[in-house]
């Protein structure tokens, strides 16, 4: 989201960030970054006054839950505003995969389609003029399984600066240890740490007794904090003061993710910081296209451990993986080309918004009063709160 705001800022947009979330010590200083801010309320018609006075040309929703809450108000009060949904990842996909994992049953697209959260998220995509899809796998899922028109979707992964000949990376000998970074409020991360602790790390530590595994993440639950074991080389640190510095210092990133969706920030961080990684099919999903991974993709625990040890101990293998990260960044995540693609799509839609919306009949249908349960639920909650 911060990257997207920066793109619009470069185009000369006056940007107002409206949020119903409470601020914390770790919240970005939006005013210092040049953005206006506004506190908005959920289930409250004060937003109608706010957005009408603002009269935006473009409205960007942070995930489908935000669009559910405020999208209908924007459509009613600012009908000419271009509505863009930043999906971040398909939350319904991550949710259904987690449920399947907990039940120890295979994930299927039929299970995904049957889930209520999927229906809500897809409805949100149809209600918007454009949805930003972060993963190539998820784009294929939407177009091939659901036949959503490609004019409603734009594949837009994280945007990073290209690697040039002047870019310097820490060498094999300048690095040490393994690393995992992941927030504690994200279920796939907690499962991955448990997998590392119980299965993967004991096997690696047996072969590399001097190496350590560093676990970083904000809001780690007590059960994870209690896994800290300096004698066994399993170190739980909590929040990283500087995630890039942590990643740059490590020799190998480990991410045995068994469910999830979207592009994994920890793995892109590893690529950006020239740190080879070992992950699973789920971890690398939608992140490398037809290109090789900057390390190894292994689902079997024995193969995962073997790959991790090979990367850690074999310099030419490690260097080849590091170099592959450069190819991935410059081919798939180059900031300049992705920024241009986004702005070109926005400008094209603004010129042809009436025609575009006529062609999206499903979206118009979902705006009809018989289909707007979230709107009337919000109105009911507002009246209830007044009482």
N, C-alpha and C positions, 0 to 999 in steps of 0.2 A: 504493500500500500504506500509506503514511503517513497519507493521508486516511482510509482505511478504519479504521485503528487509532484515529484520533481520534474517529470516529463511535461506535465501541464504548466508548471511554473516556468519552464524554459520557453514555452510557447506564448508567454505573456498573459496567461490566465490569472485573474484575481481569485484566490482560493480561500474558501471558508470551510473549516473542518468542524462539522457538527457531531457531537458524541454524547451518548447517554451514559457512557462508562465513567466511573469515578477515577480520579487521577491517583497515581502512586508515585513513590520516590523514583521509579524507573520509567515514568512516562516521558516521552520526548517533549522537548520544549518547542512546541509548534510555533509560538509567536516569534521566538528567536530565529526560526527557520524561514520566517517571512509569511506565515499563514495567519489568517484571522481564525479565531475559534469561537464556538458557541456551544453552550450546554443545552441539550435538547432532552425532552422527556418522552418516554414511551407511553402509548395509550393516552395521549393528551393533545387536544386540538390547538394548543399553543404552537405546535409545530407548523400548523397550517398558516398561521400569521407569519411565523418566521420565514418559511420558504417562499411565501407570496411576496413578502417585502424584499427578499434576496433576489428572486426572479432569475435563477441560474440558467445558463445555456446548456450546461452538462451537469448531471448528478451521478456520482460514483458511489455505489453501495458496497460496503465491506461485508461480503458474504450474504448468502440467501436469507438468513434470519433477519438481517437489517432491511433487506428489500421487502420482506413480508410485513415488517412493522411500519415502514415509512413509504414504501413504493406507491401504494394507492393514494396516499396524500400528495405525493409529488405529481402523479398523473392527473389528479383532480385540480390542483392549484397552479401547476406549471406544465400544462399539456404540451407545450412546444419544447421543453427541455429534453435533451438526449439522455436516456437512462441506461447506464452501464453497470453491469454486475461483475464485481471482482470475486470470482468463486473461491479463490485461494487454493482450494482443492475441492473435489466432490465430497462433501461431508457425508452424504448418504453412502457412498462407496466405502469410505473408511468405517462408517458405523456398521454396515452389513458385514464387512470382512471381520470386524472385531467380534460380532455376534457368532459368526460361523466358526471362528477360531475358538471361542469359549465353549461352543457346543461340540468341537472336534469333528466338524463336518466340512466338506469341500465348499469353497465359495463358488457360486454360479451366478450368471447374469440374471437367471430367473429369480433367484432369491433377492437380488438387488432390485429388480423391477417390482417385486411384490411388496417391498417395504414402503411404509407410509412416508418416511423421510425422503425417499427417492421421488415420490410423487410431488412432494412440496418443493423440493429443490428444482425439479424439472419445470414445474409451473412457474417458479421464479425466473428461470432462464427464458421462458416464452414471454413473460410479461415485460422483459427488458428489451431494449433495442439491440444491445450487444452484450455478450457475456465473454469475459476473459478466462480462458482455460489454460491452466498452467502446465499440464502434462499431455504429451502426445497420445498416451494410452487413453486418457480420459476423453480427448477429442474424438478418437476413433470409437470409443464406447457410445458417445452421444450421436455421432453421425451414422455409424454402421448398425448399431442395435436399435436406437430410437428414431433414426432417420430425421434428426433435427436439421433444418436447412443450414448450410454452412454460412450463409449471410448473417446468421444470428450469433456466430461464434468466432473467436479469434484466439489462436494458439499464441500465448504470450508467457514464456517462462520468466524466471528471475533474470534481471539484466545486469551484467557485470562488465567492467572495463576489459578490453581486449589485452591479451598478453603480447608484448612486443619483445624485440631483441634486447631492449634495455632493461626488461624486467629481471630482477635478481631473485633467486630462490635459495633457501637454505639447502645445503648439500646433505647427502646421506650421513656423513660423519658428524655433521653439526646437529643432528637430531637424535632423539632417544624416546623410547617408550611408546605405548599405545594410548589412544584416546577415544572416548565416546562423549558426545555432547547432546543433551536432549532435555527439554523442560519436563518437570515432574507432573504437570497437569495433563500430559498427553499420554494416553494409555499405551500406544505402540512403544514409546520410549521406556516406560516402566517394565513392560514385558521384555524388551531387548536387554535391559540391565539385568533382569532376573536370569535370562538365558546366558548372558556373559558370566554371571557369578556361578551358576550351578553347573554349566556344561562346557562352555567355550574356554573361559580363562583358566580353569584348572589344567586343561590339556596343554594350553600354550605355556603356562607357567612351569609345567613339568619339563618342557623342552628348553625354555628360556628363563631360568630361575632369577637372573639379574634384571630382567625387564619388568616394568610396572604398567598397570592399566589405570589411567586416570579417568574418573567419571565426573563430568560436570553437568550441572543443570539447575535452573531456578525452581523453587518450590518442590524439591525432592521430598517425598513422604518419608516418614520415620523408618519404615521398613527398608528403604533403600539406604538411608543414612547409617543404619545399623549394620550394613554389609561392609563398611569400611574395615579393611584388614591389612595394615602395613606389612605384617610378616608375610602374608601371602601375595603382596604386591598389588592388591586391589584397593585403590585409594579413591574414596568418595569425597569430593571437594565442595559440592554445592554450586552456586552461581559462579560463573567465570567473570572476572573483572574485565577481561578482554578476550573474547572468543577467538579472534583472529590470531592473537599472540599464542594462545593455547594450542590452536591447530597447527600453527607454523612450527612450533617446537617439537611436535610429535613426529614420529617416523611413520606410523601407520594408524589410520582411523578404522575402527571396528564398528559395524552397524548391522547386527543380526536381526533385522526387522522382520516380523512374521505376519504383520497385517498393517494396513495404513493406506494412504492415497496421496496423490499430488507429487510434487517435487520435494525431496527431503532436504531441508535447509542444511543439516549437518553434513550431508554428502556434497552438496554444492560448495559449502564452506571448505571442505577438504580439497575439492578441485581448485577453488580460487587460491587457496593457500599452499598449493602444490604438494599436498599430502596424499599419497596413494591410499586406497581404501579397500576393505573387503566387506561386501554386503550381500544381500539376498536378491532374488528376482523382484520381490516387492520393493525393496529398498531402491534399486536402480530403475524401476519401472518408469517409463516415459521420460528418462533423463539423458539417454545417449543415442537414441535413434538407431541407425545401422552401424554406428561407430563402436569401436572397442571401448571398454570401461577403463578407468584409470586405476586398475588393480584387478580384483577378481570378484565374480558373482557366483556365490556358492550357497546352496540351500541345505546340503548335508553338513552336519556338524563336523565330521571328520575331515571332509574336504575344505570346510571353512577354516579350520585350524591349520591344516597343511598350507593353505594359501597365505594365511597370516604370517606363519613362520618363514615361508619362502620370501615374501616381500621384506620382512624384517632383517633377514640375514644375507640376502643376495643382492648386491649393489646394482648390478646391471639390470636385473629384473625390476628393482625399485625405481631406477632412473627411467627406464622405458615407460613405466606406469606414470611417473611424474610428467614426462613429455606428452603422454597421451592426454593428460588433463588440459594442456595448452590447446590441443586440437579440439577438444570438447568445448572449451570456452569460446574460442574464436569462431567455431562453426555454428554452435547452437545458442550461445548466450551473449553474443556481442551486443553491448548496450546500444551503440549508435544505430545499427540496422533495425533492432527491435523497436527503438523509440520512433524511428521514421515510419515503420510499419503501423504502429498504433495511431499516430497522428494522421496518417493518410487515411486510415479506416474511419476515424472520427470525422474528419472533414468530408469524406464521401457520404457518410450517413447524414450529416447535417444538411448537405445539399439536397438529399433525396429522401428525407425522413417520412414524408407523406406516403410516397410509393412504397418505401420499405415496410411501413406499418400495415399497409393494405395487403401486402403479400404475406404478412404474419397473422393470418386469421385466427390461429389458435391463441395467440397473444391477446387479440382483441376479445375473443370469447372469454378468456380468463379474467378480463376486466369488467365483464358484465356482472350486474348486481347478484345474479343467481349463483355466481361462482366465487364471490368475494367474502368467504367466511371469515378470513382474518380481519377484514375491514369492520365487519359488524361485531366481531368479538372485541376488537379494540374499542369501538364505540360503547359497547356494553360495559367493559372494564372501566372506562372513563366515567360513565354514569355511576357505576358502583362505587368508585373512589370518591366521587362527590358526595354520595350519601353517607 
